[in-house]
Amino acid sequence: MITADKMEKTNNAKFMHCLPVRRNVVVADEVLDSENSIVIEQANNRTYSAQLVLKRILNSM
C-alpha cells in the first residue's frame, strides 16, 4: 500500500492512479487526498480521450 511515509521518501513525487482505486487497500487516504495526488487530473484526461474516440466512431458512420 502506498502511504505518506513512502511518499516522503521520494523527491516530491506525484501520485497517479487509473481510477477506481481501493482506498486504504491500494493507497492511503492521506496520499489520495494530498496535494501530490493527481488522480483526478489523470481521470479527466481519460474522459477527453474517450470522447475523442466516440466522436471519431460517430463521424465515420
C-alpha positions in Angstrom: 0.0 0.0 0.0 1.2 3.5 -0.8 1.4 5.5 2.4 2.5 9.0 3.3 5.7 7.6 4.7 6.6 6.1 1.4 5.8 9.3 -0.5 8.0 11.2 1.9 11.0 9.1 0.7 10.6 10.4 -2.9 11.7 13.7 -4.3 8.3 15.4 -4.1 6.7 12.7 -6.4 3.2 13.0 -7.8 0.8 10.1 -7.2 -1.1 8.8 -10.2 -3.7 6.0 -10.5 -6.1 4.9 -13.2 -9.3 5.1 -11.1 -11.1 3.4 -9.5 -8.8 2.8 -6.5 -9.5 0.9 -3.3 -8.9 3.5 -0.6 -6.8 2.3 2.3 -6.1 -1.0 0.5 -4.0 0.1 -2.5 -3.3 3.7 -1.3 -3.9 5.5 1.9 -6.5 8.3 2.1 -3.8 10.7 3.2 -2.0 10.1 -0.1 -5.1 10.3 -2.3 -6.2 13.5 -0.7 -2.8 15.2 -0.7 -1.6 18.0 -3.0 0.8 15.5 -4.6 -2.1 13.3 -5.8 -3.1 14.0 -9.5 -5.5 11.1 -9.9 -8.5 13.4 -10.7 -6.5 15.2 -13.4 -5.5 11.8 -14.8 -9.1 10.6 -14.8 -10.2 13.8 -16.5 -7.7 13.2 -19.3 -9.2 9.8 -19.8 -12.6 11.4 -20.2 -11.4 13.5 -23.1 -9.7 10.6 -24.7 -12.9 8.6 -24.6 -14.9 11.5 -26.0 -12.5 11.7 -28.9 -12.8 8.0 -29.7 -16.6 8.2 -29.5 -16.6 11.3 -31.8 -14.4 9.5 -34.4 -16.7 6.5 -34.3 -19.8 8.6 -34.8 -18.2 10.7 -37.6 -17.3 7.5 -39.5 -21.0 6.4 -39.7 
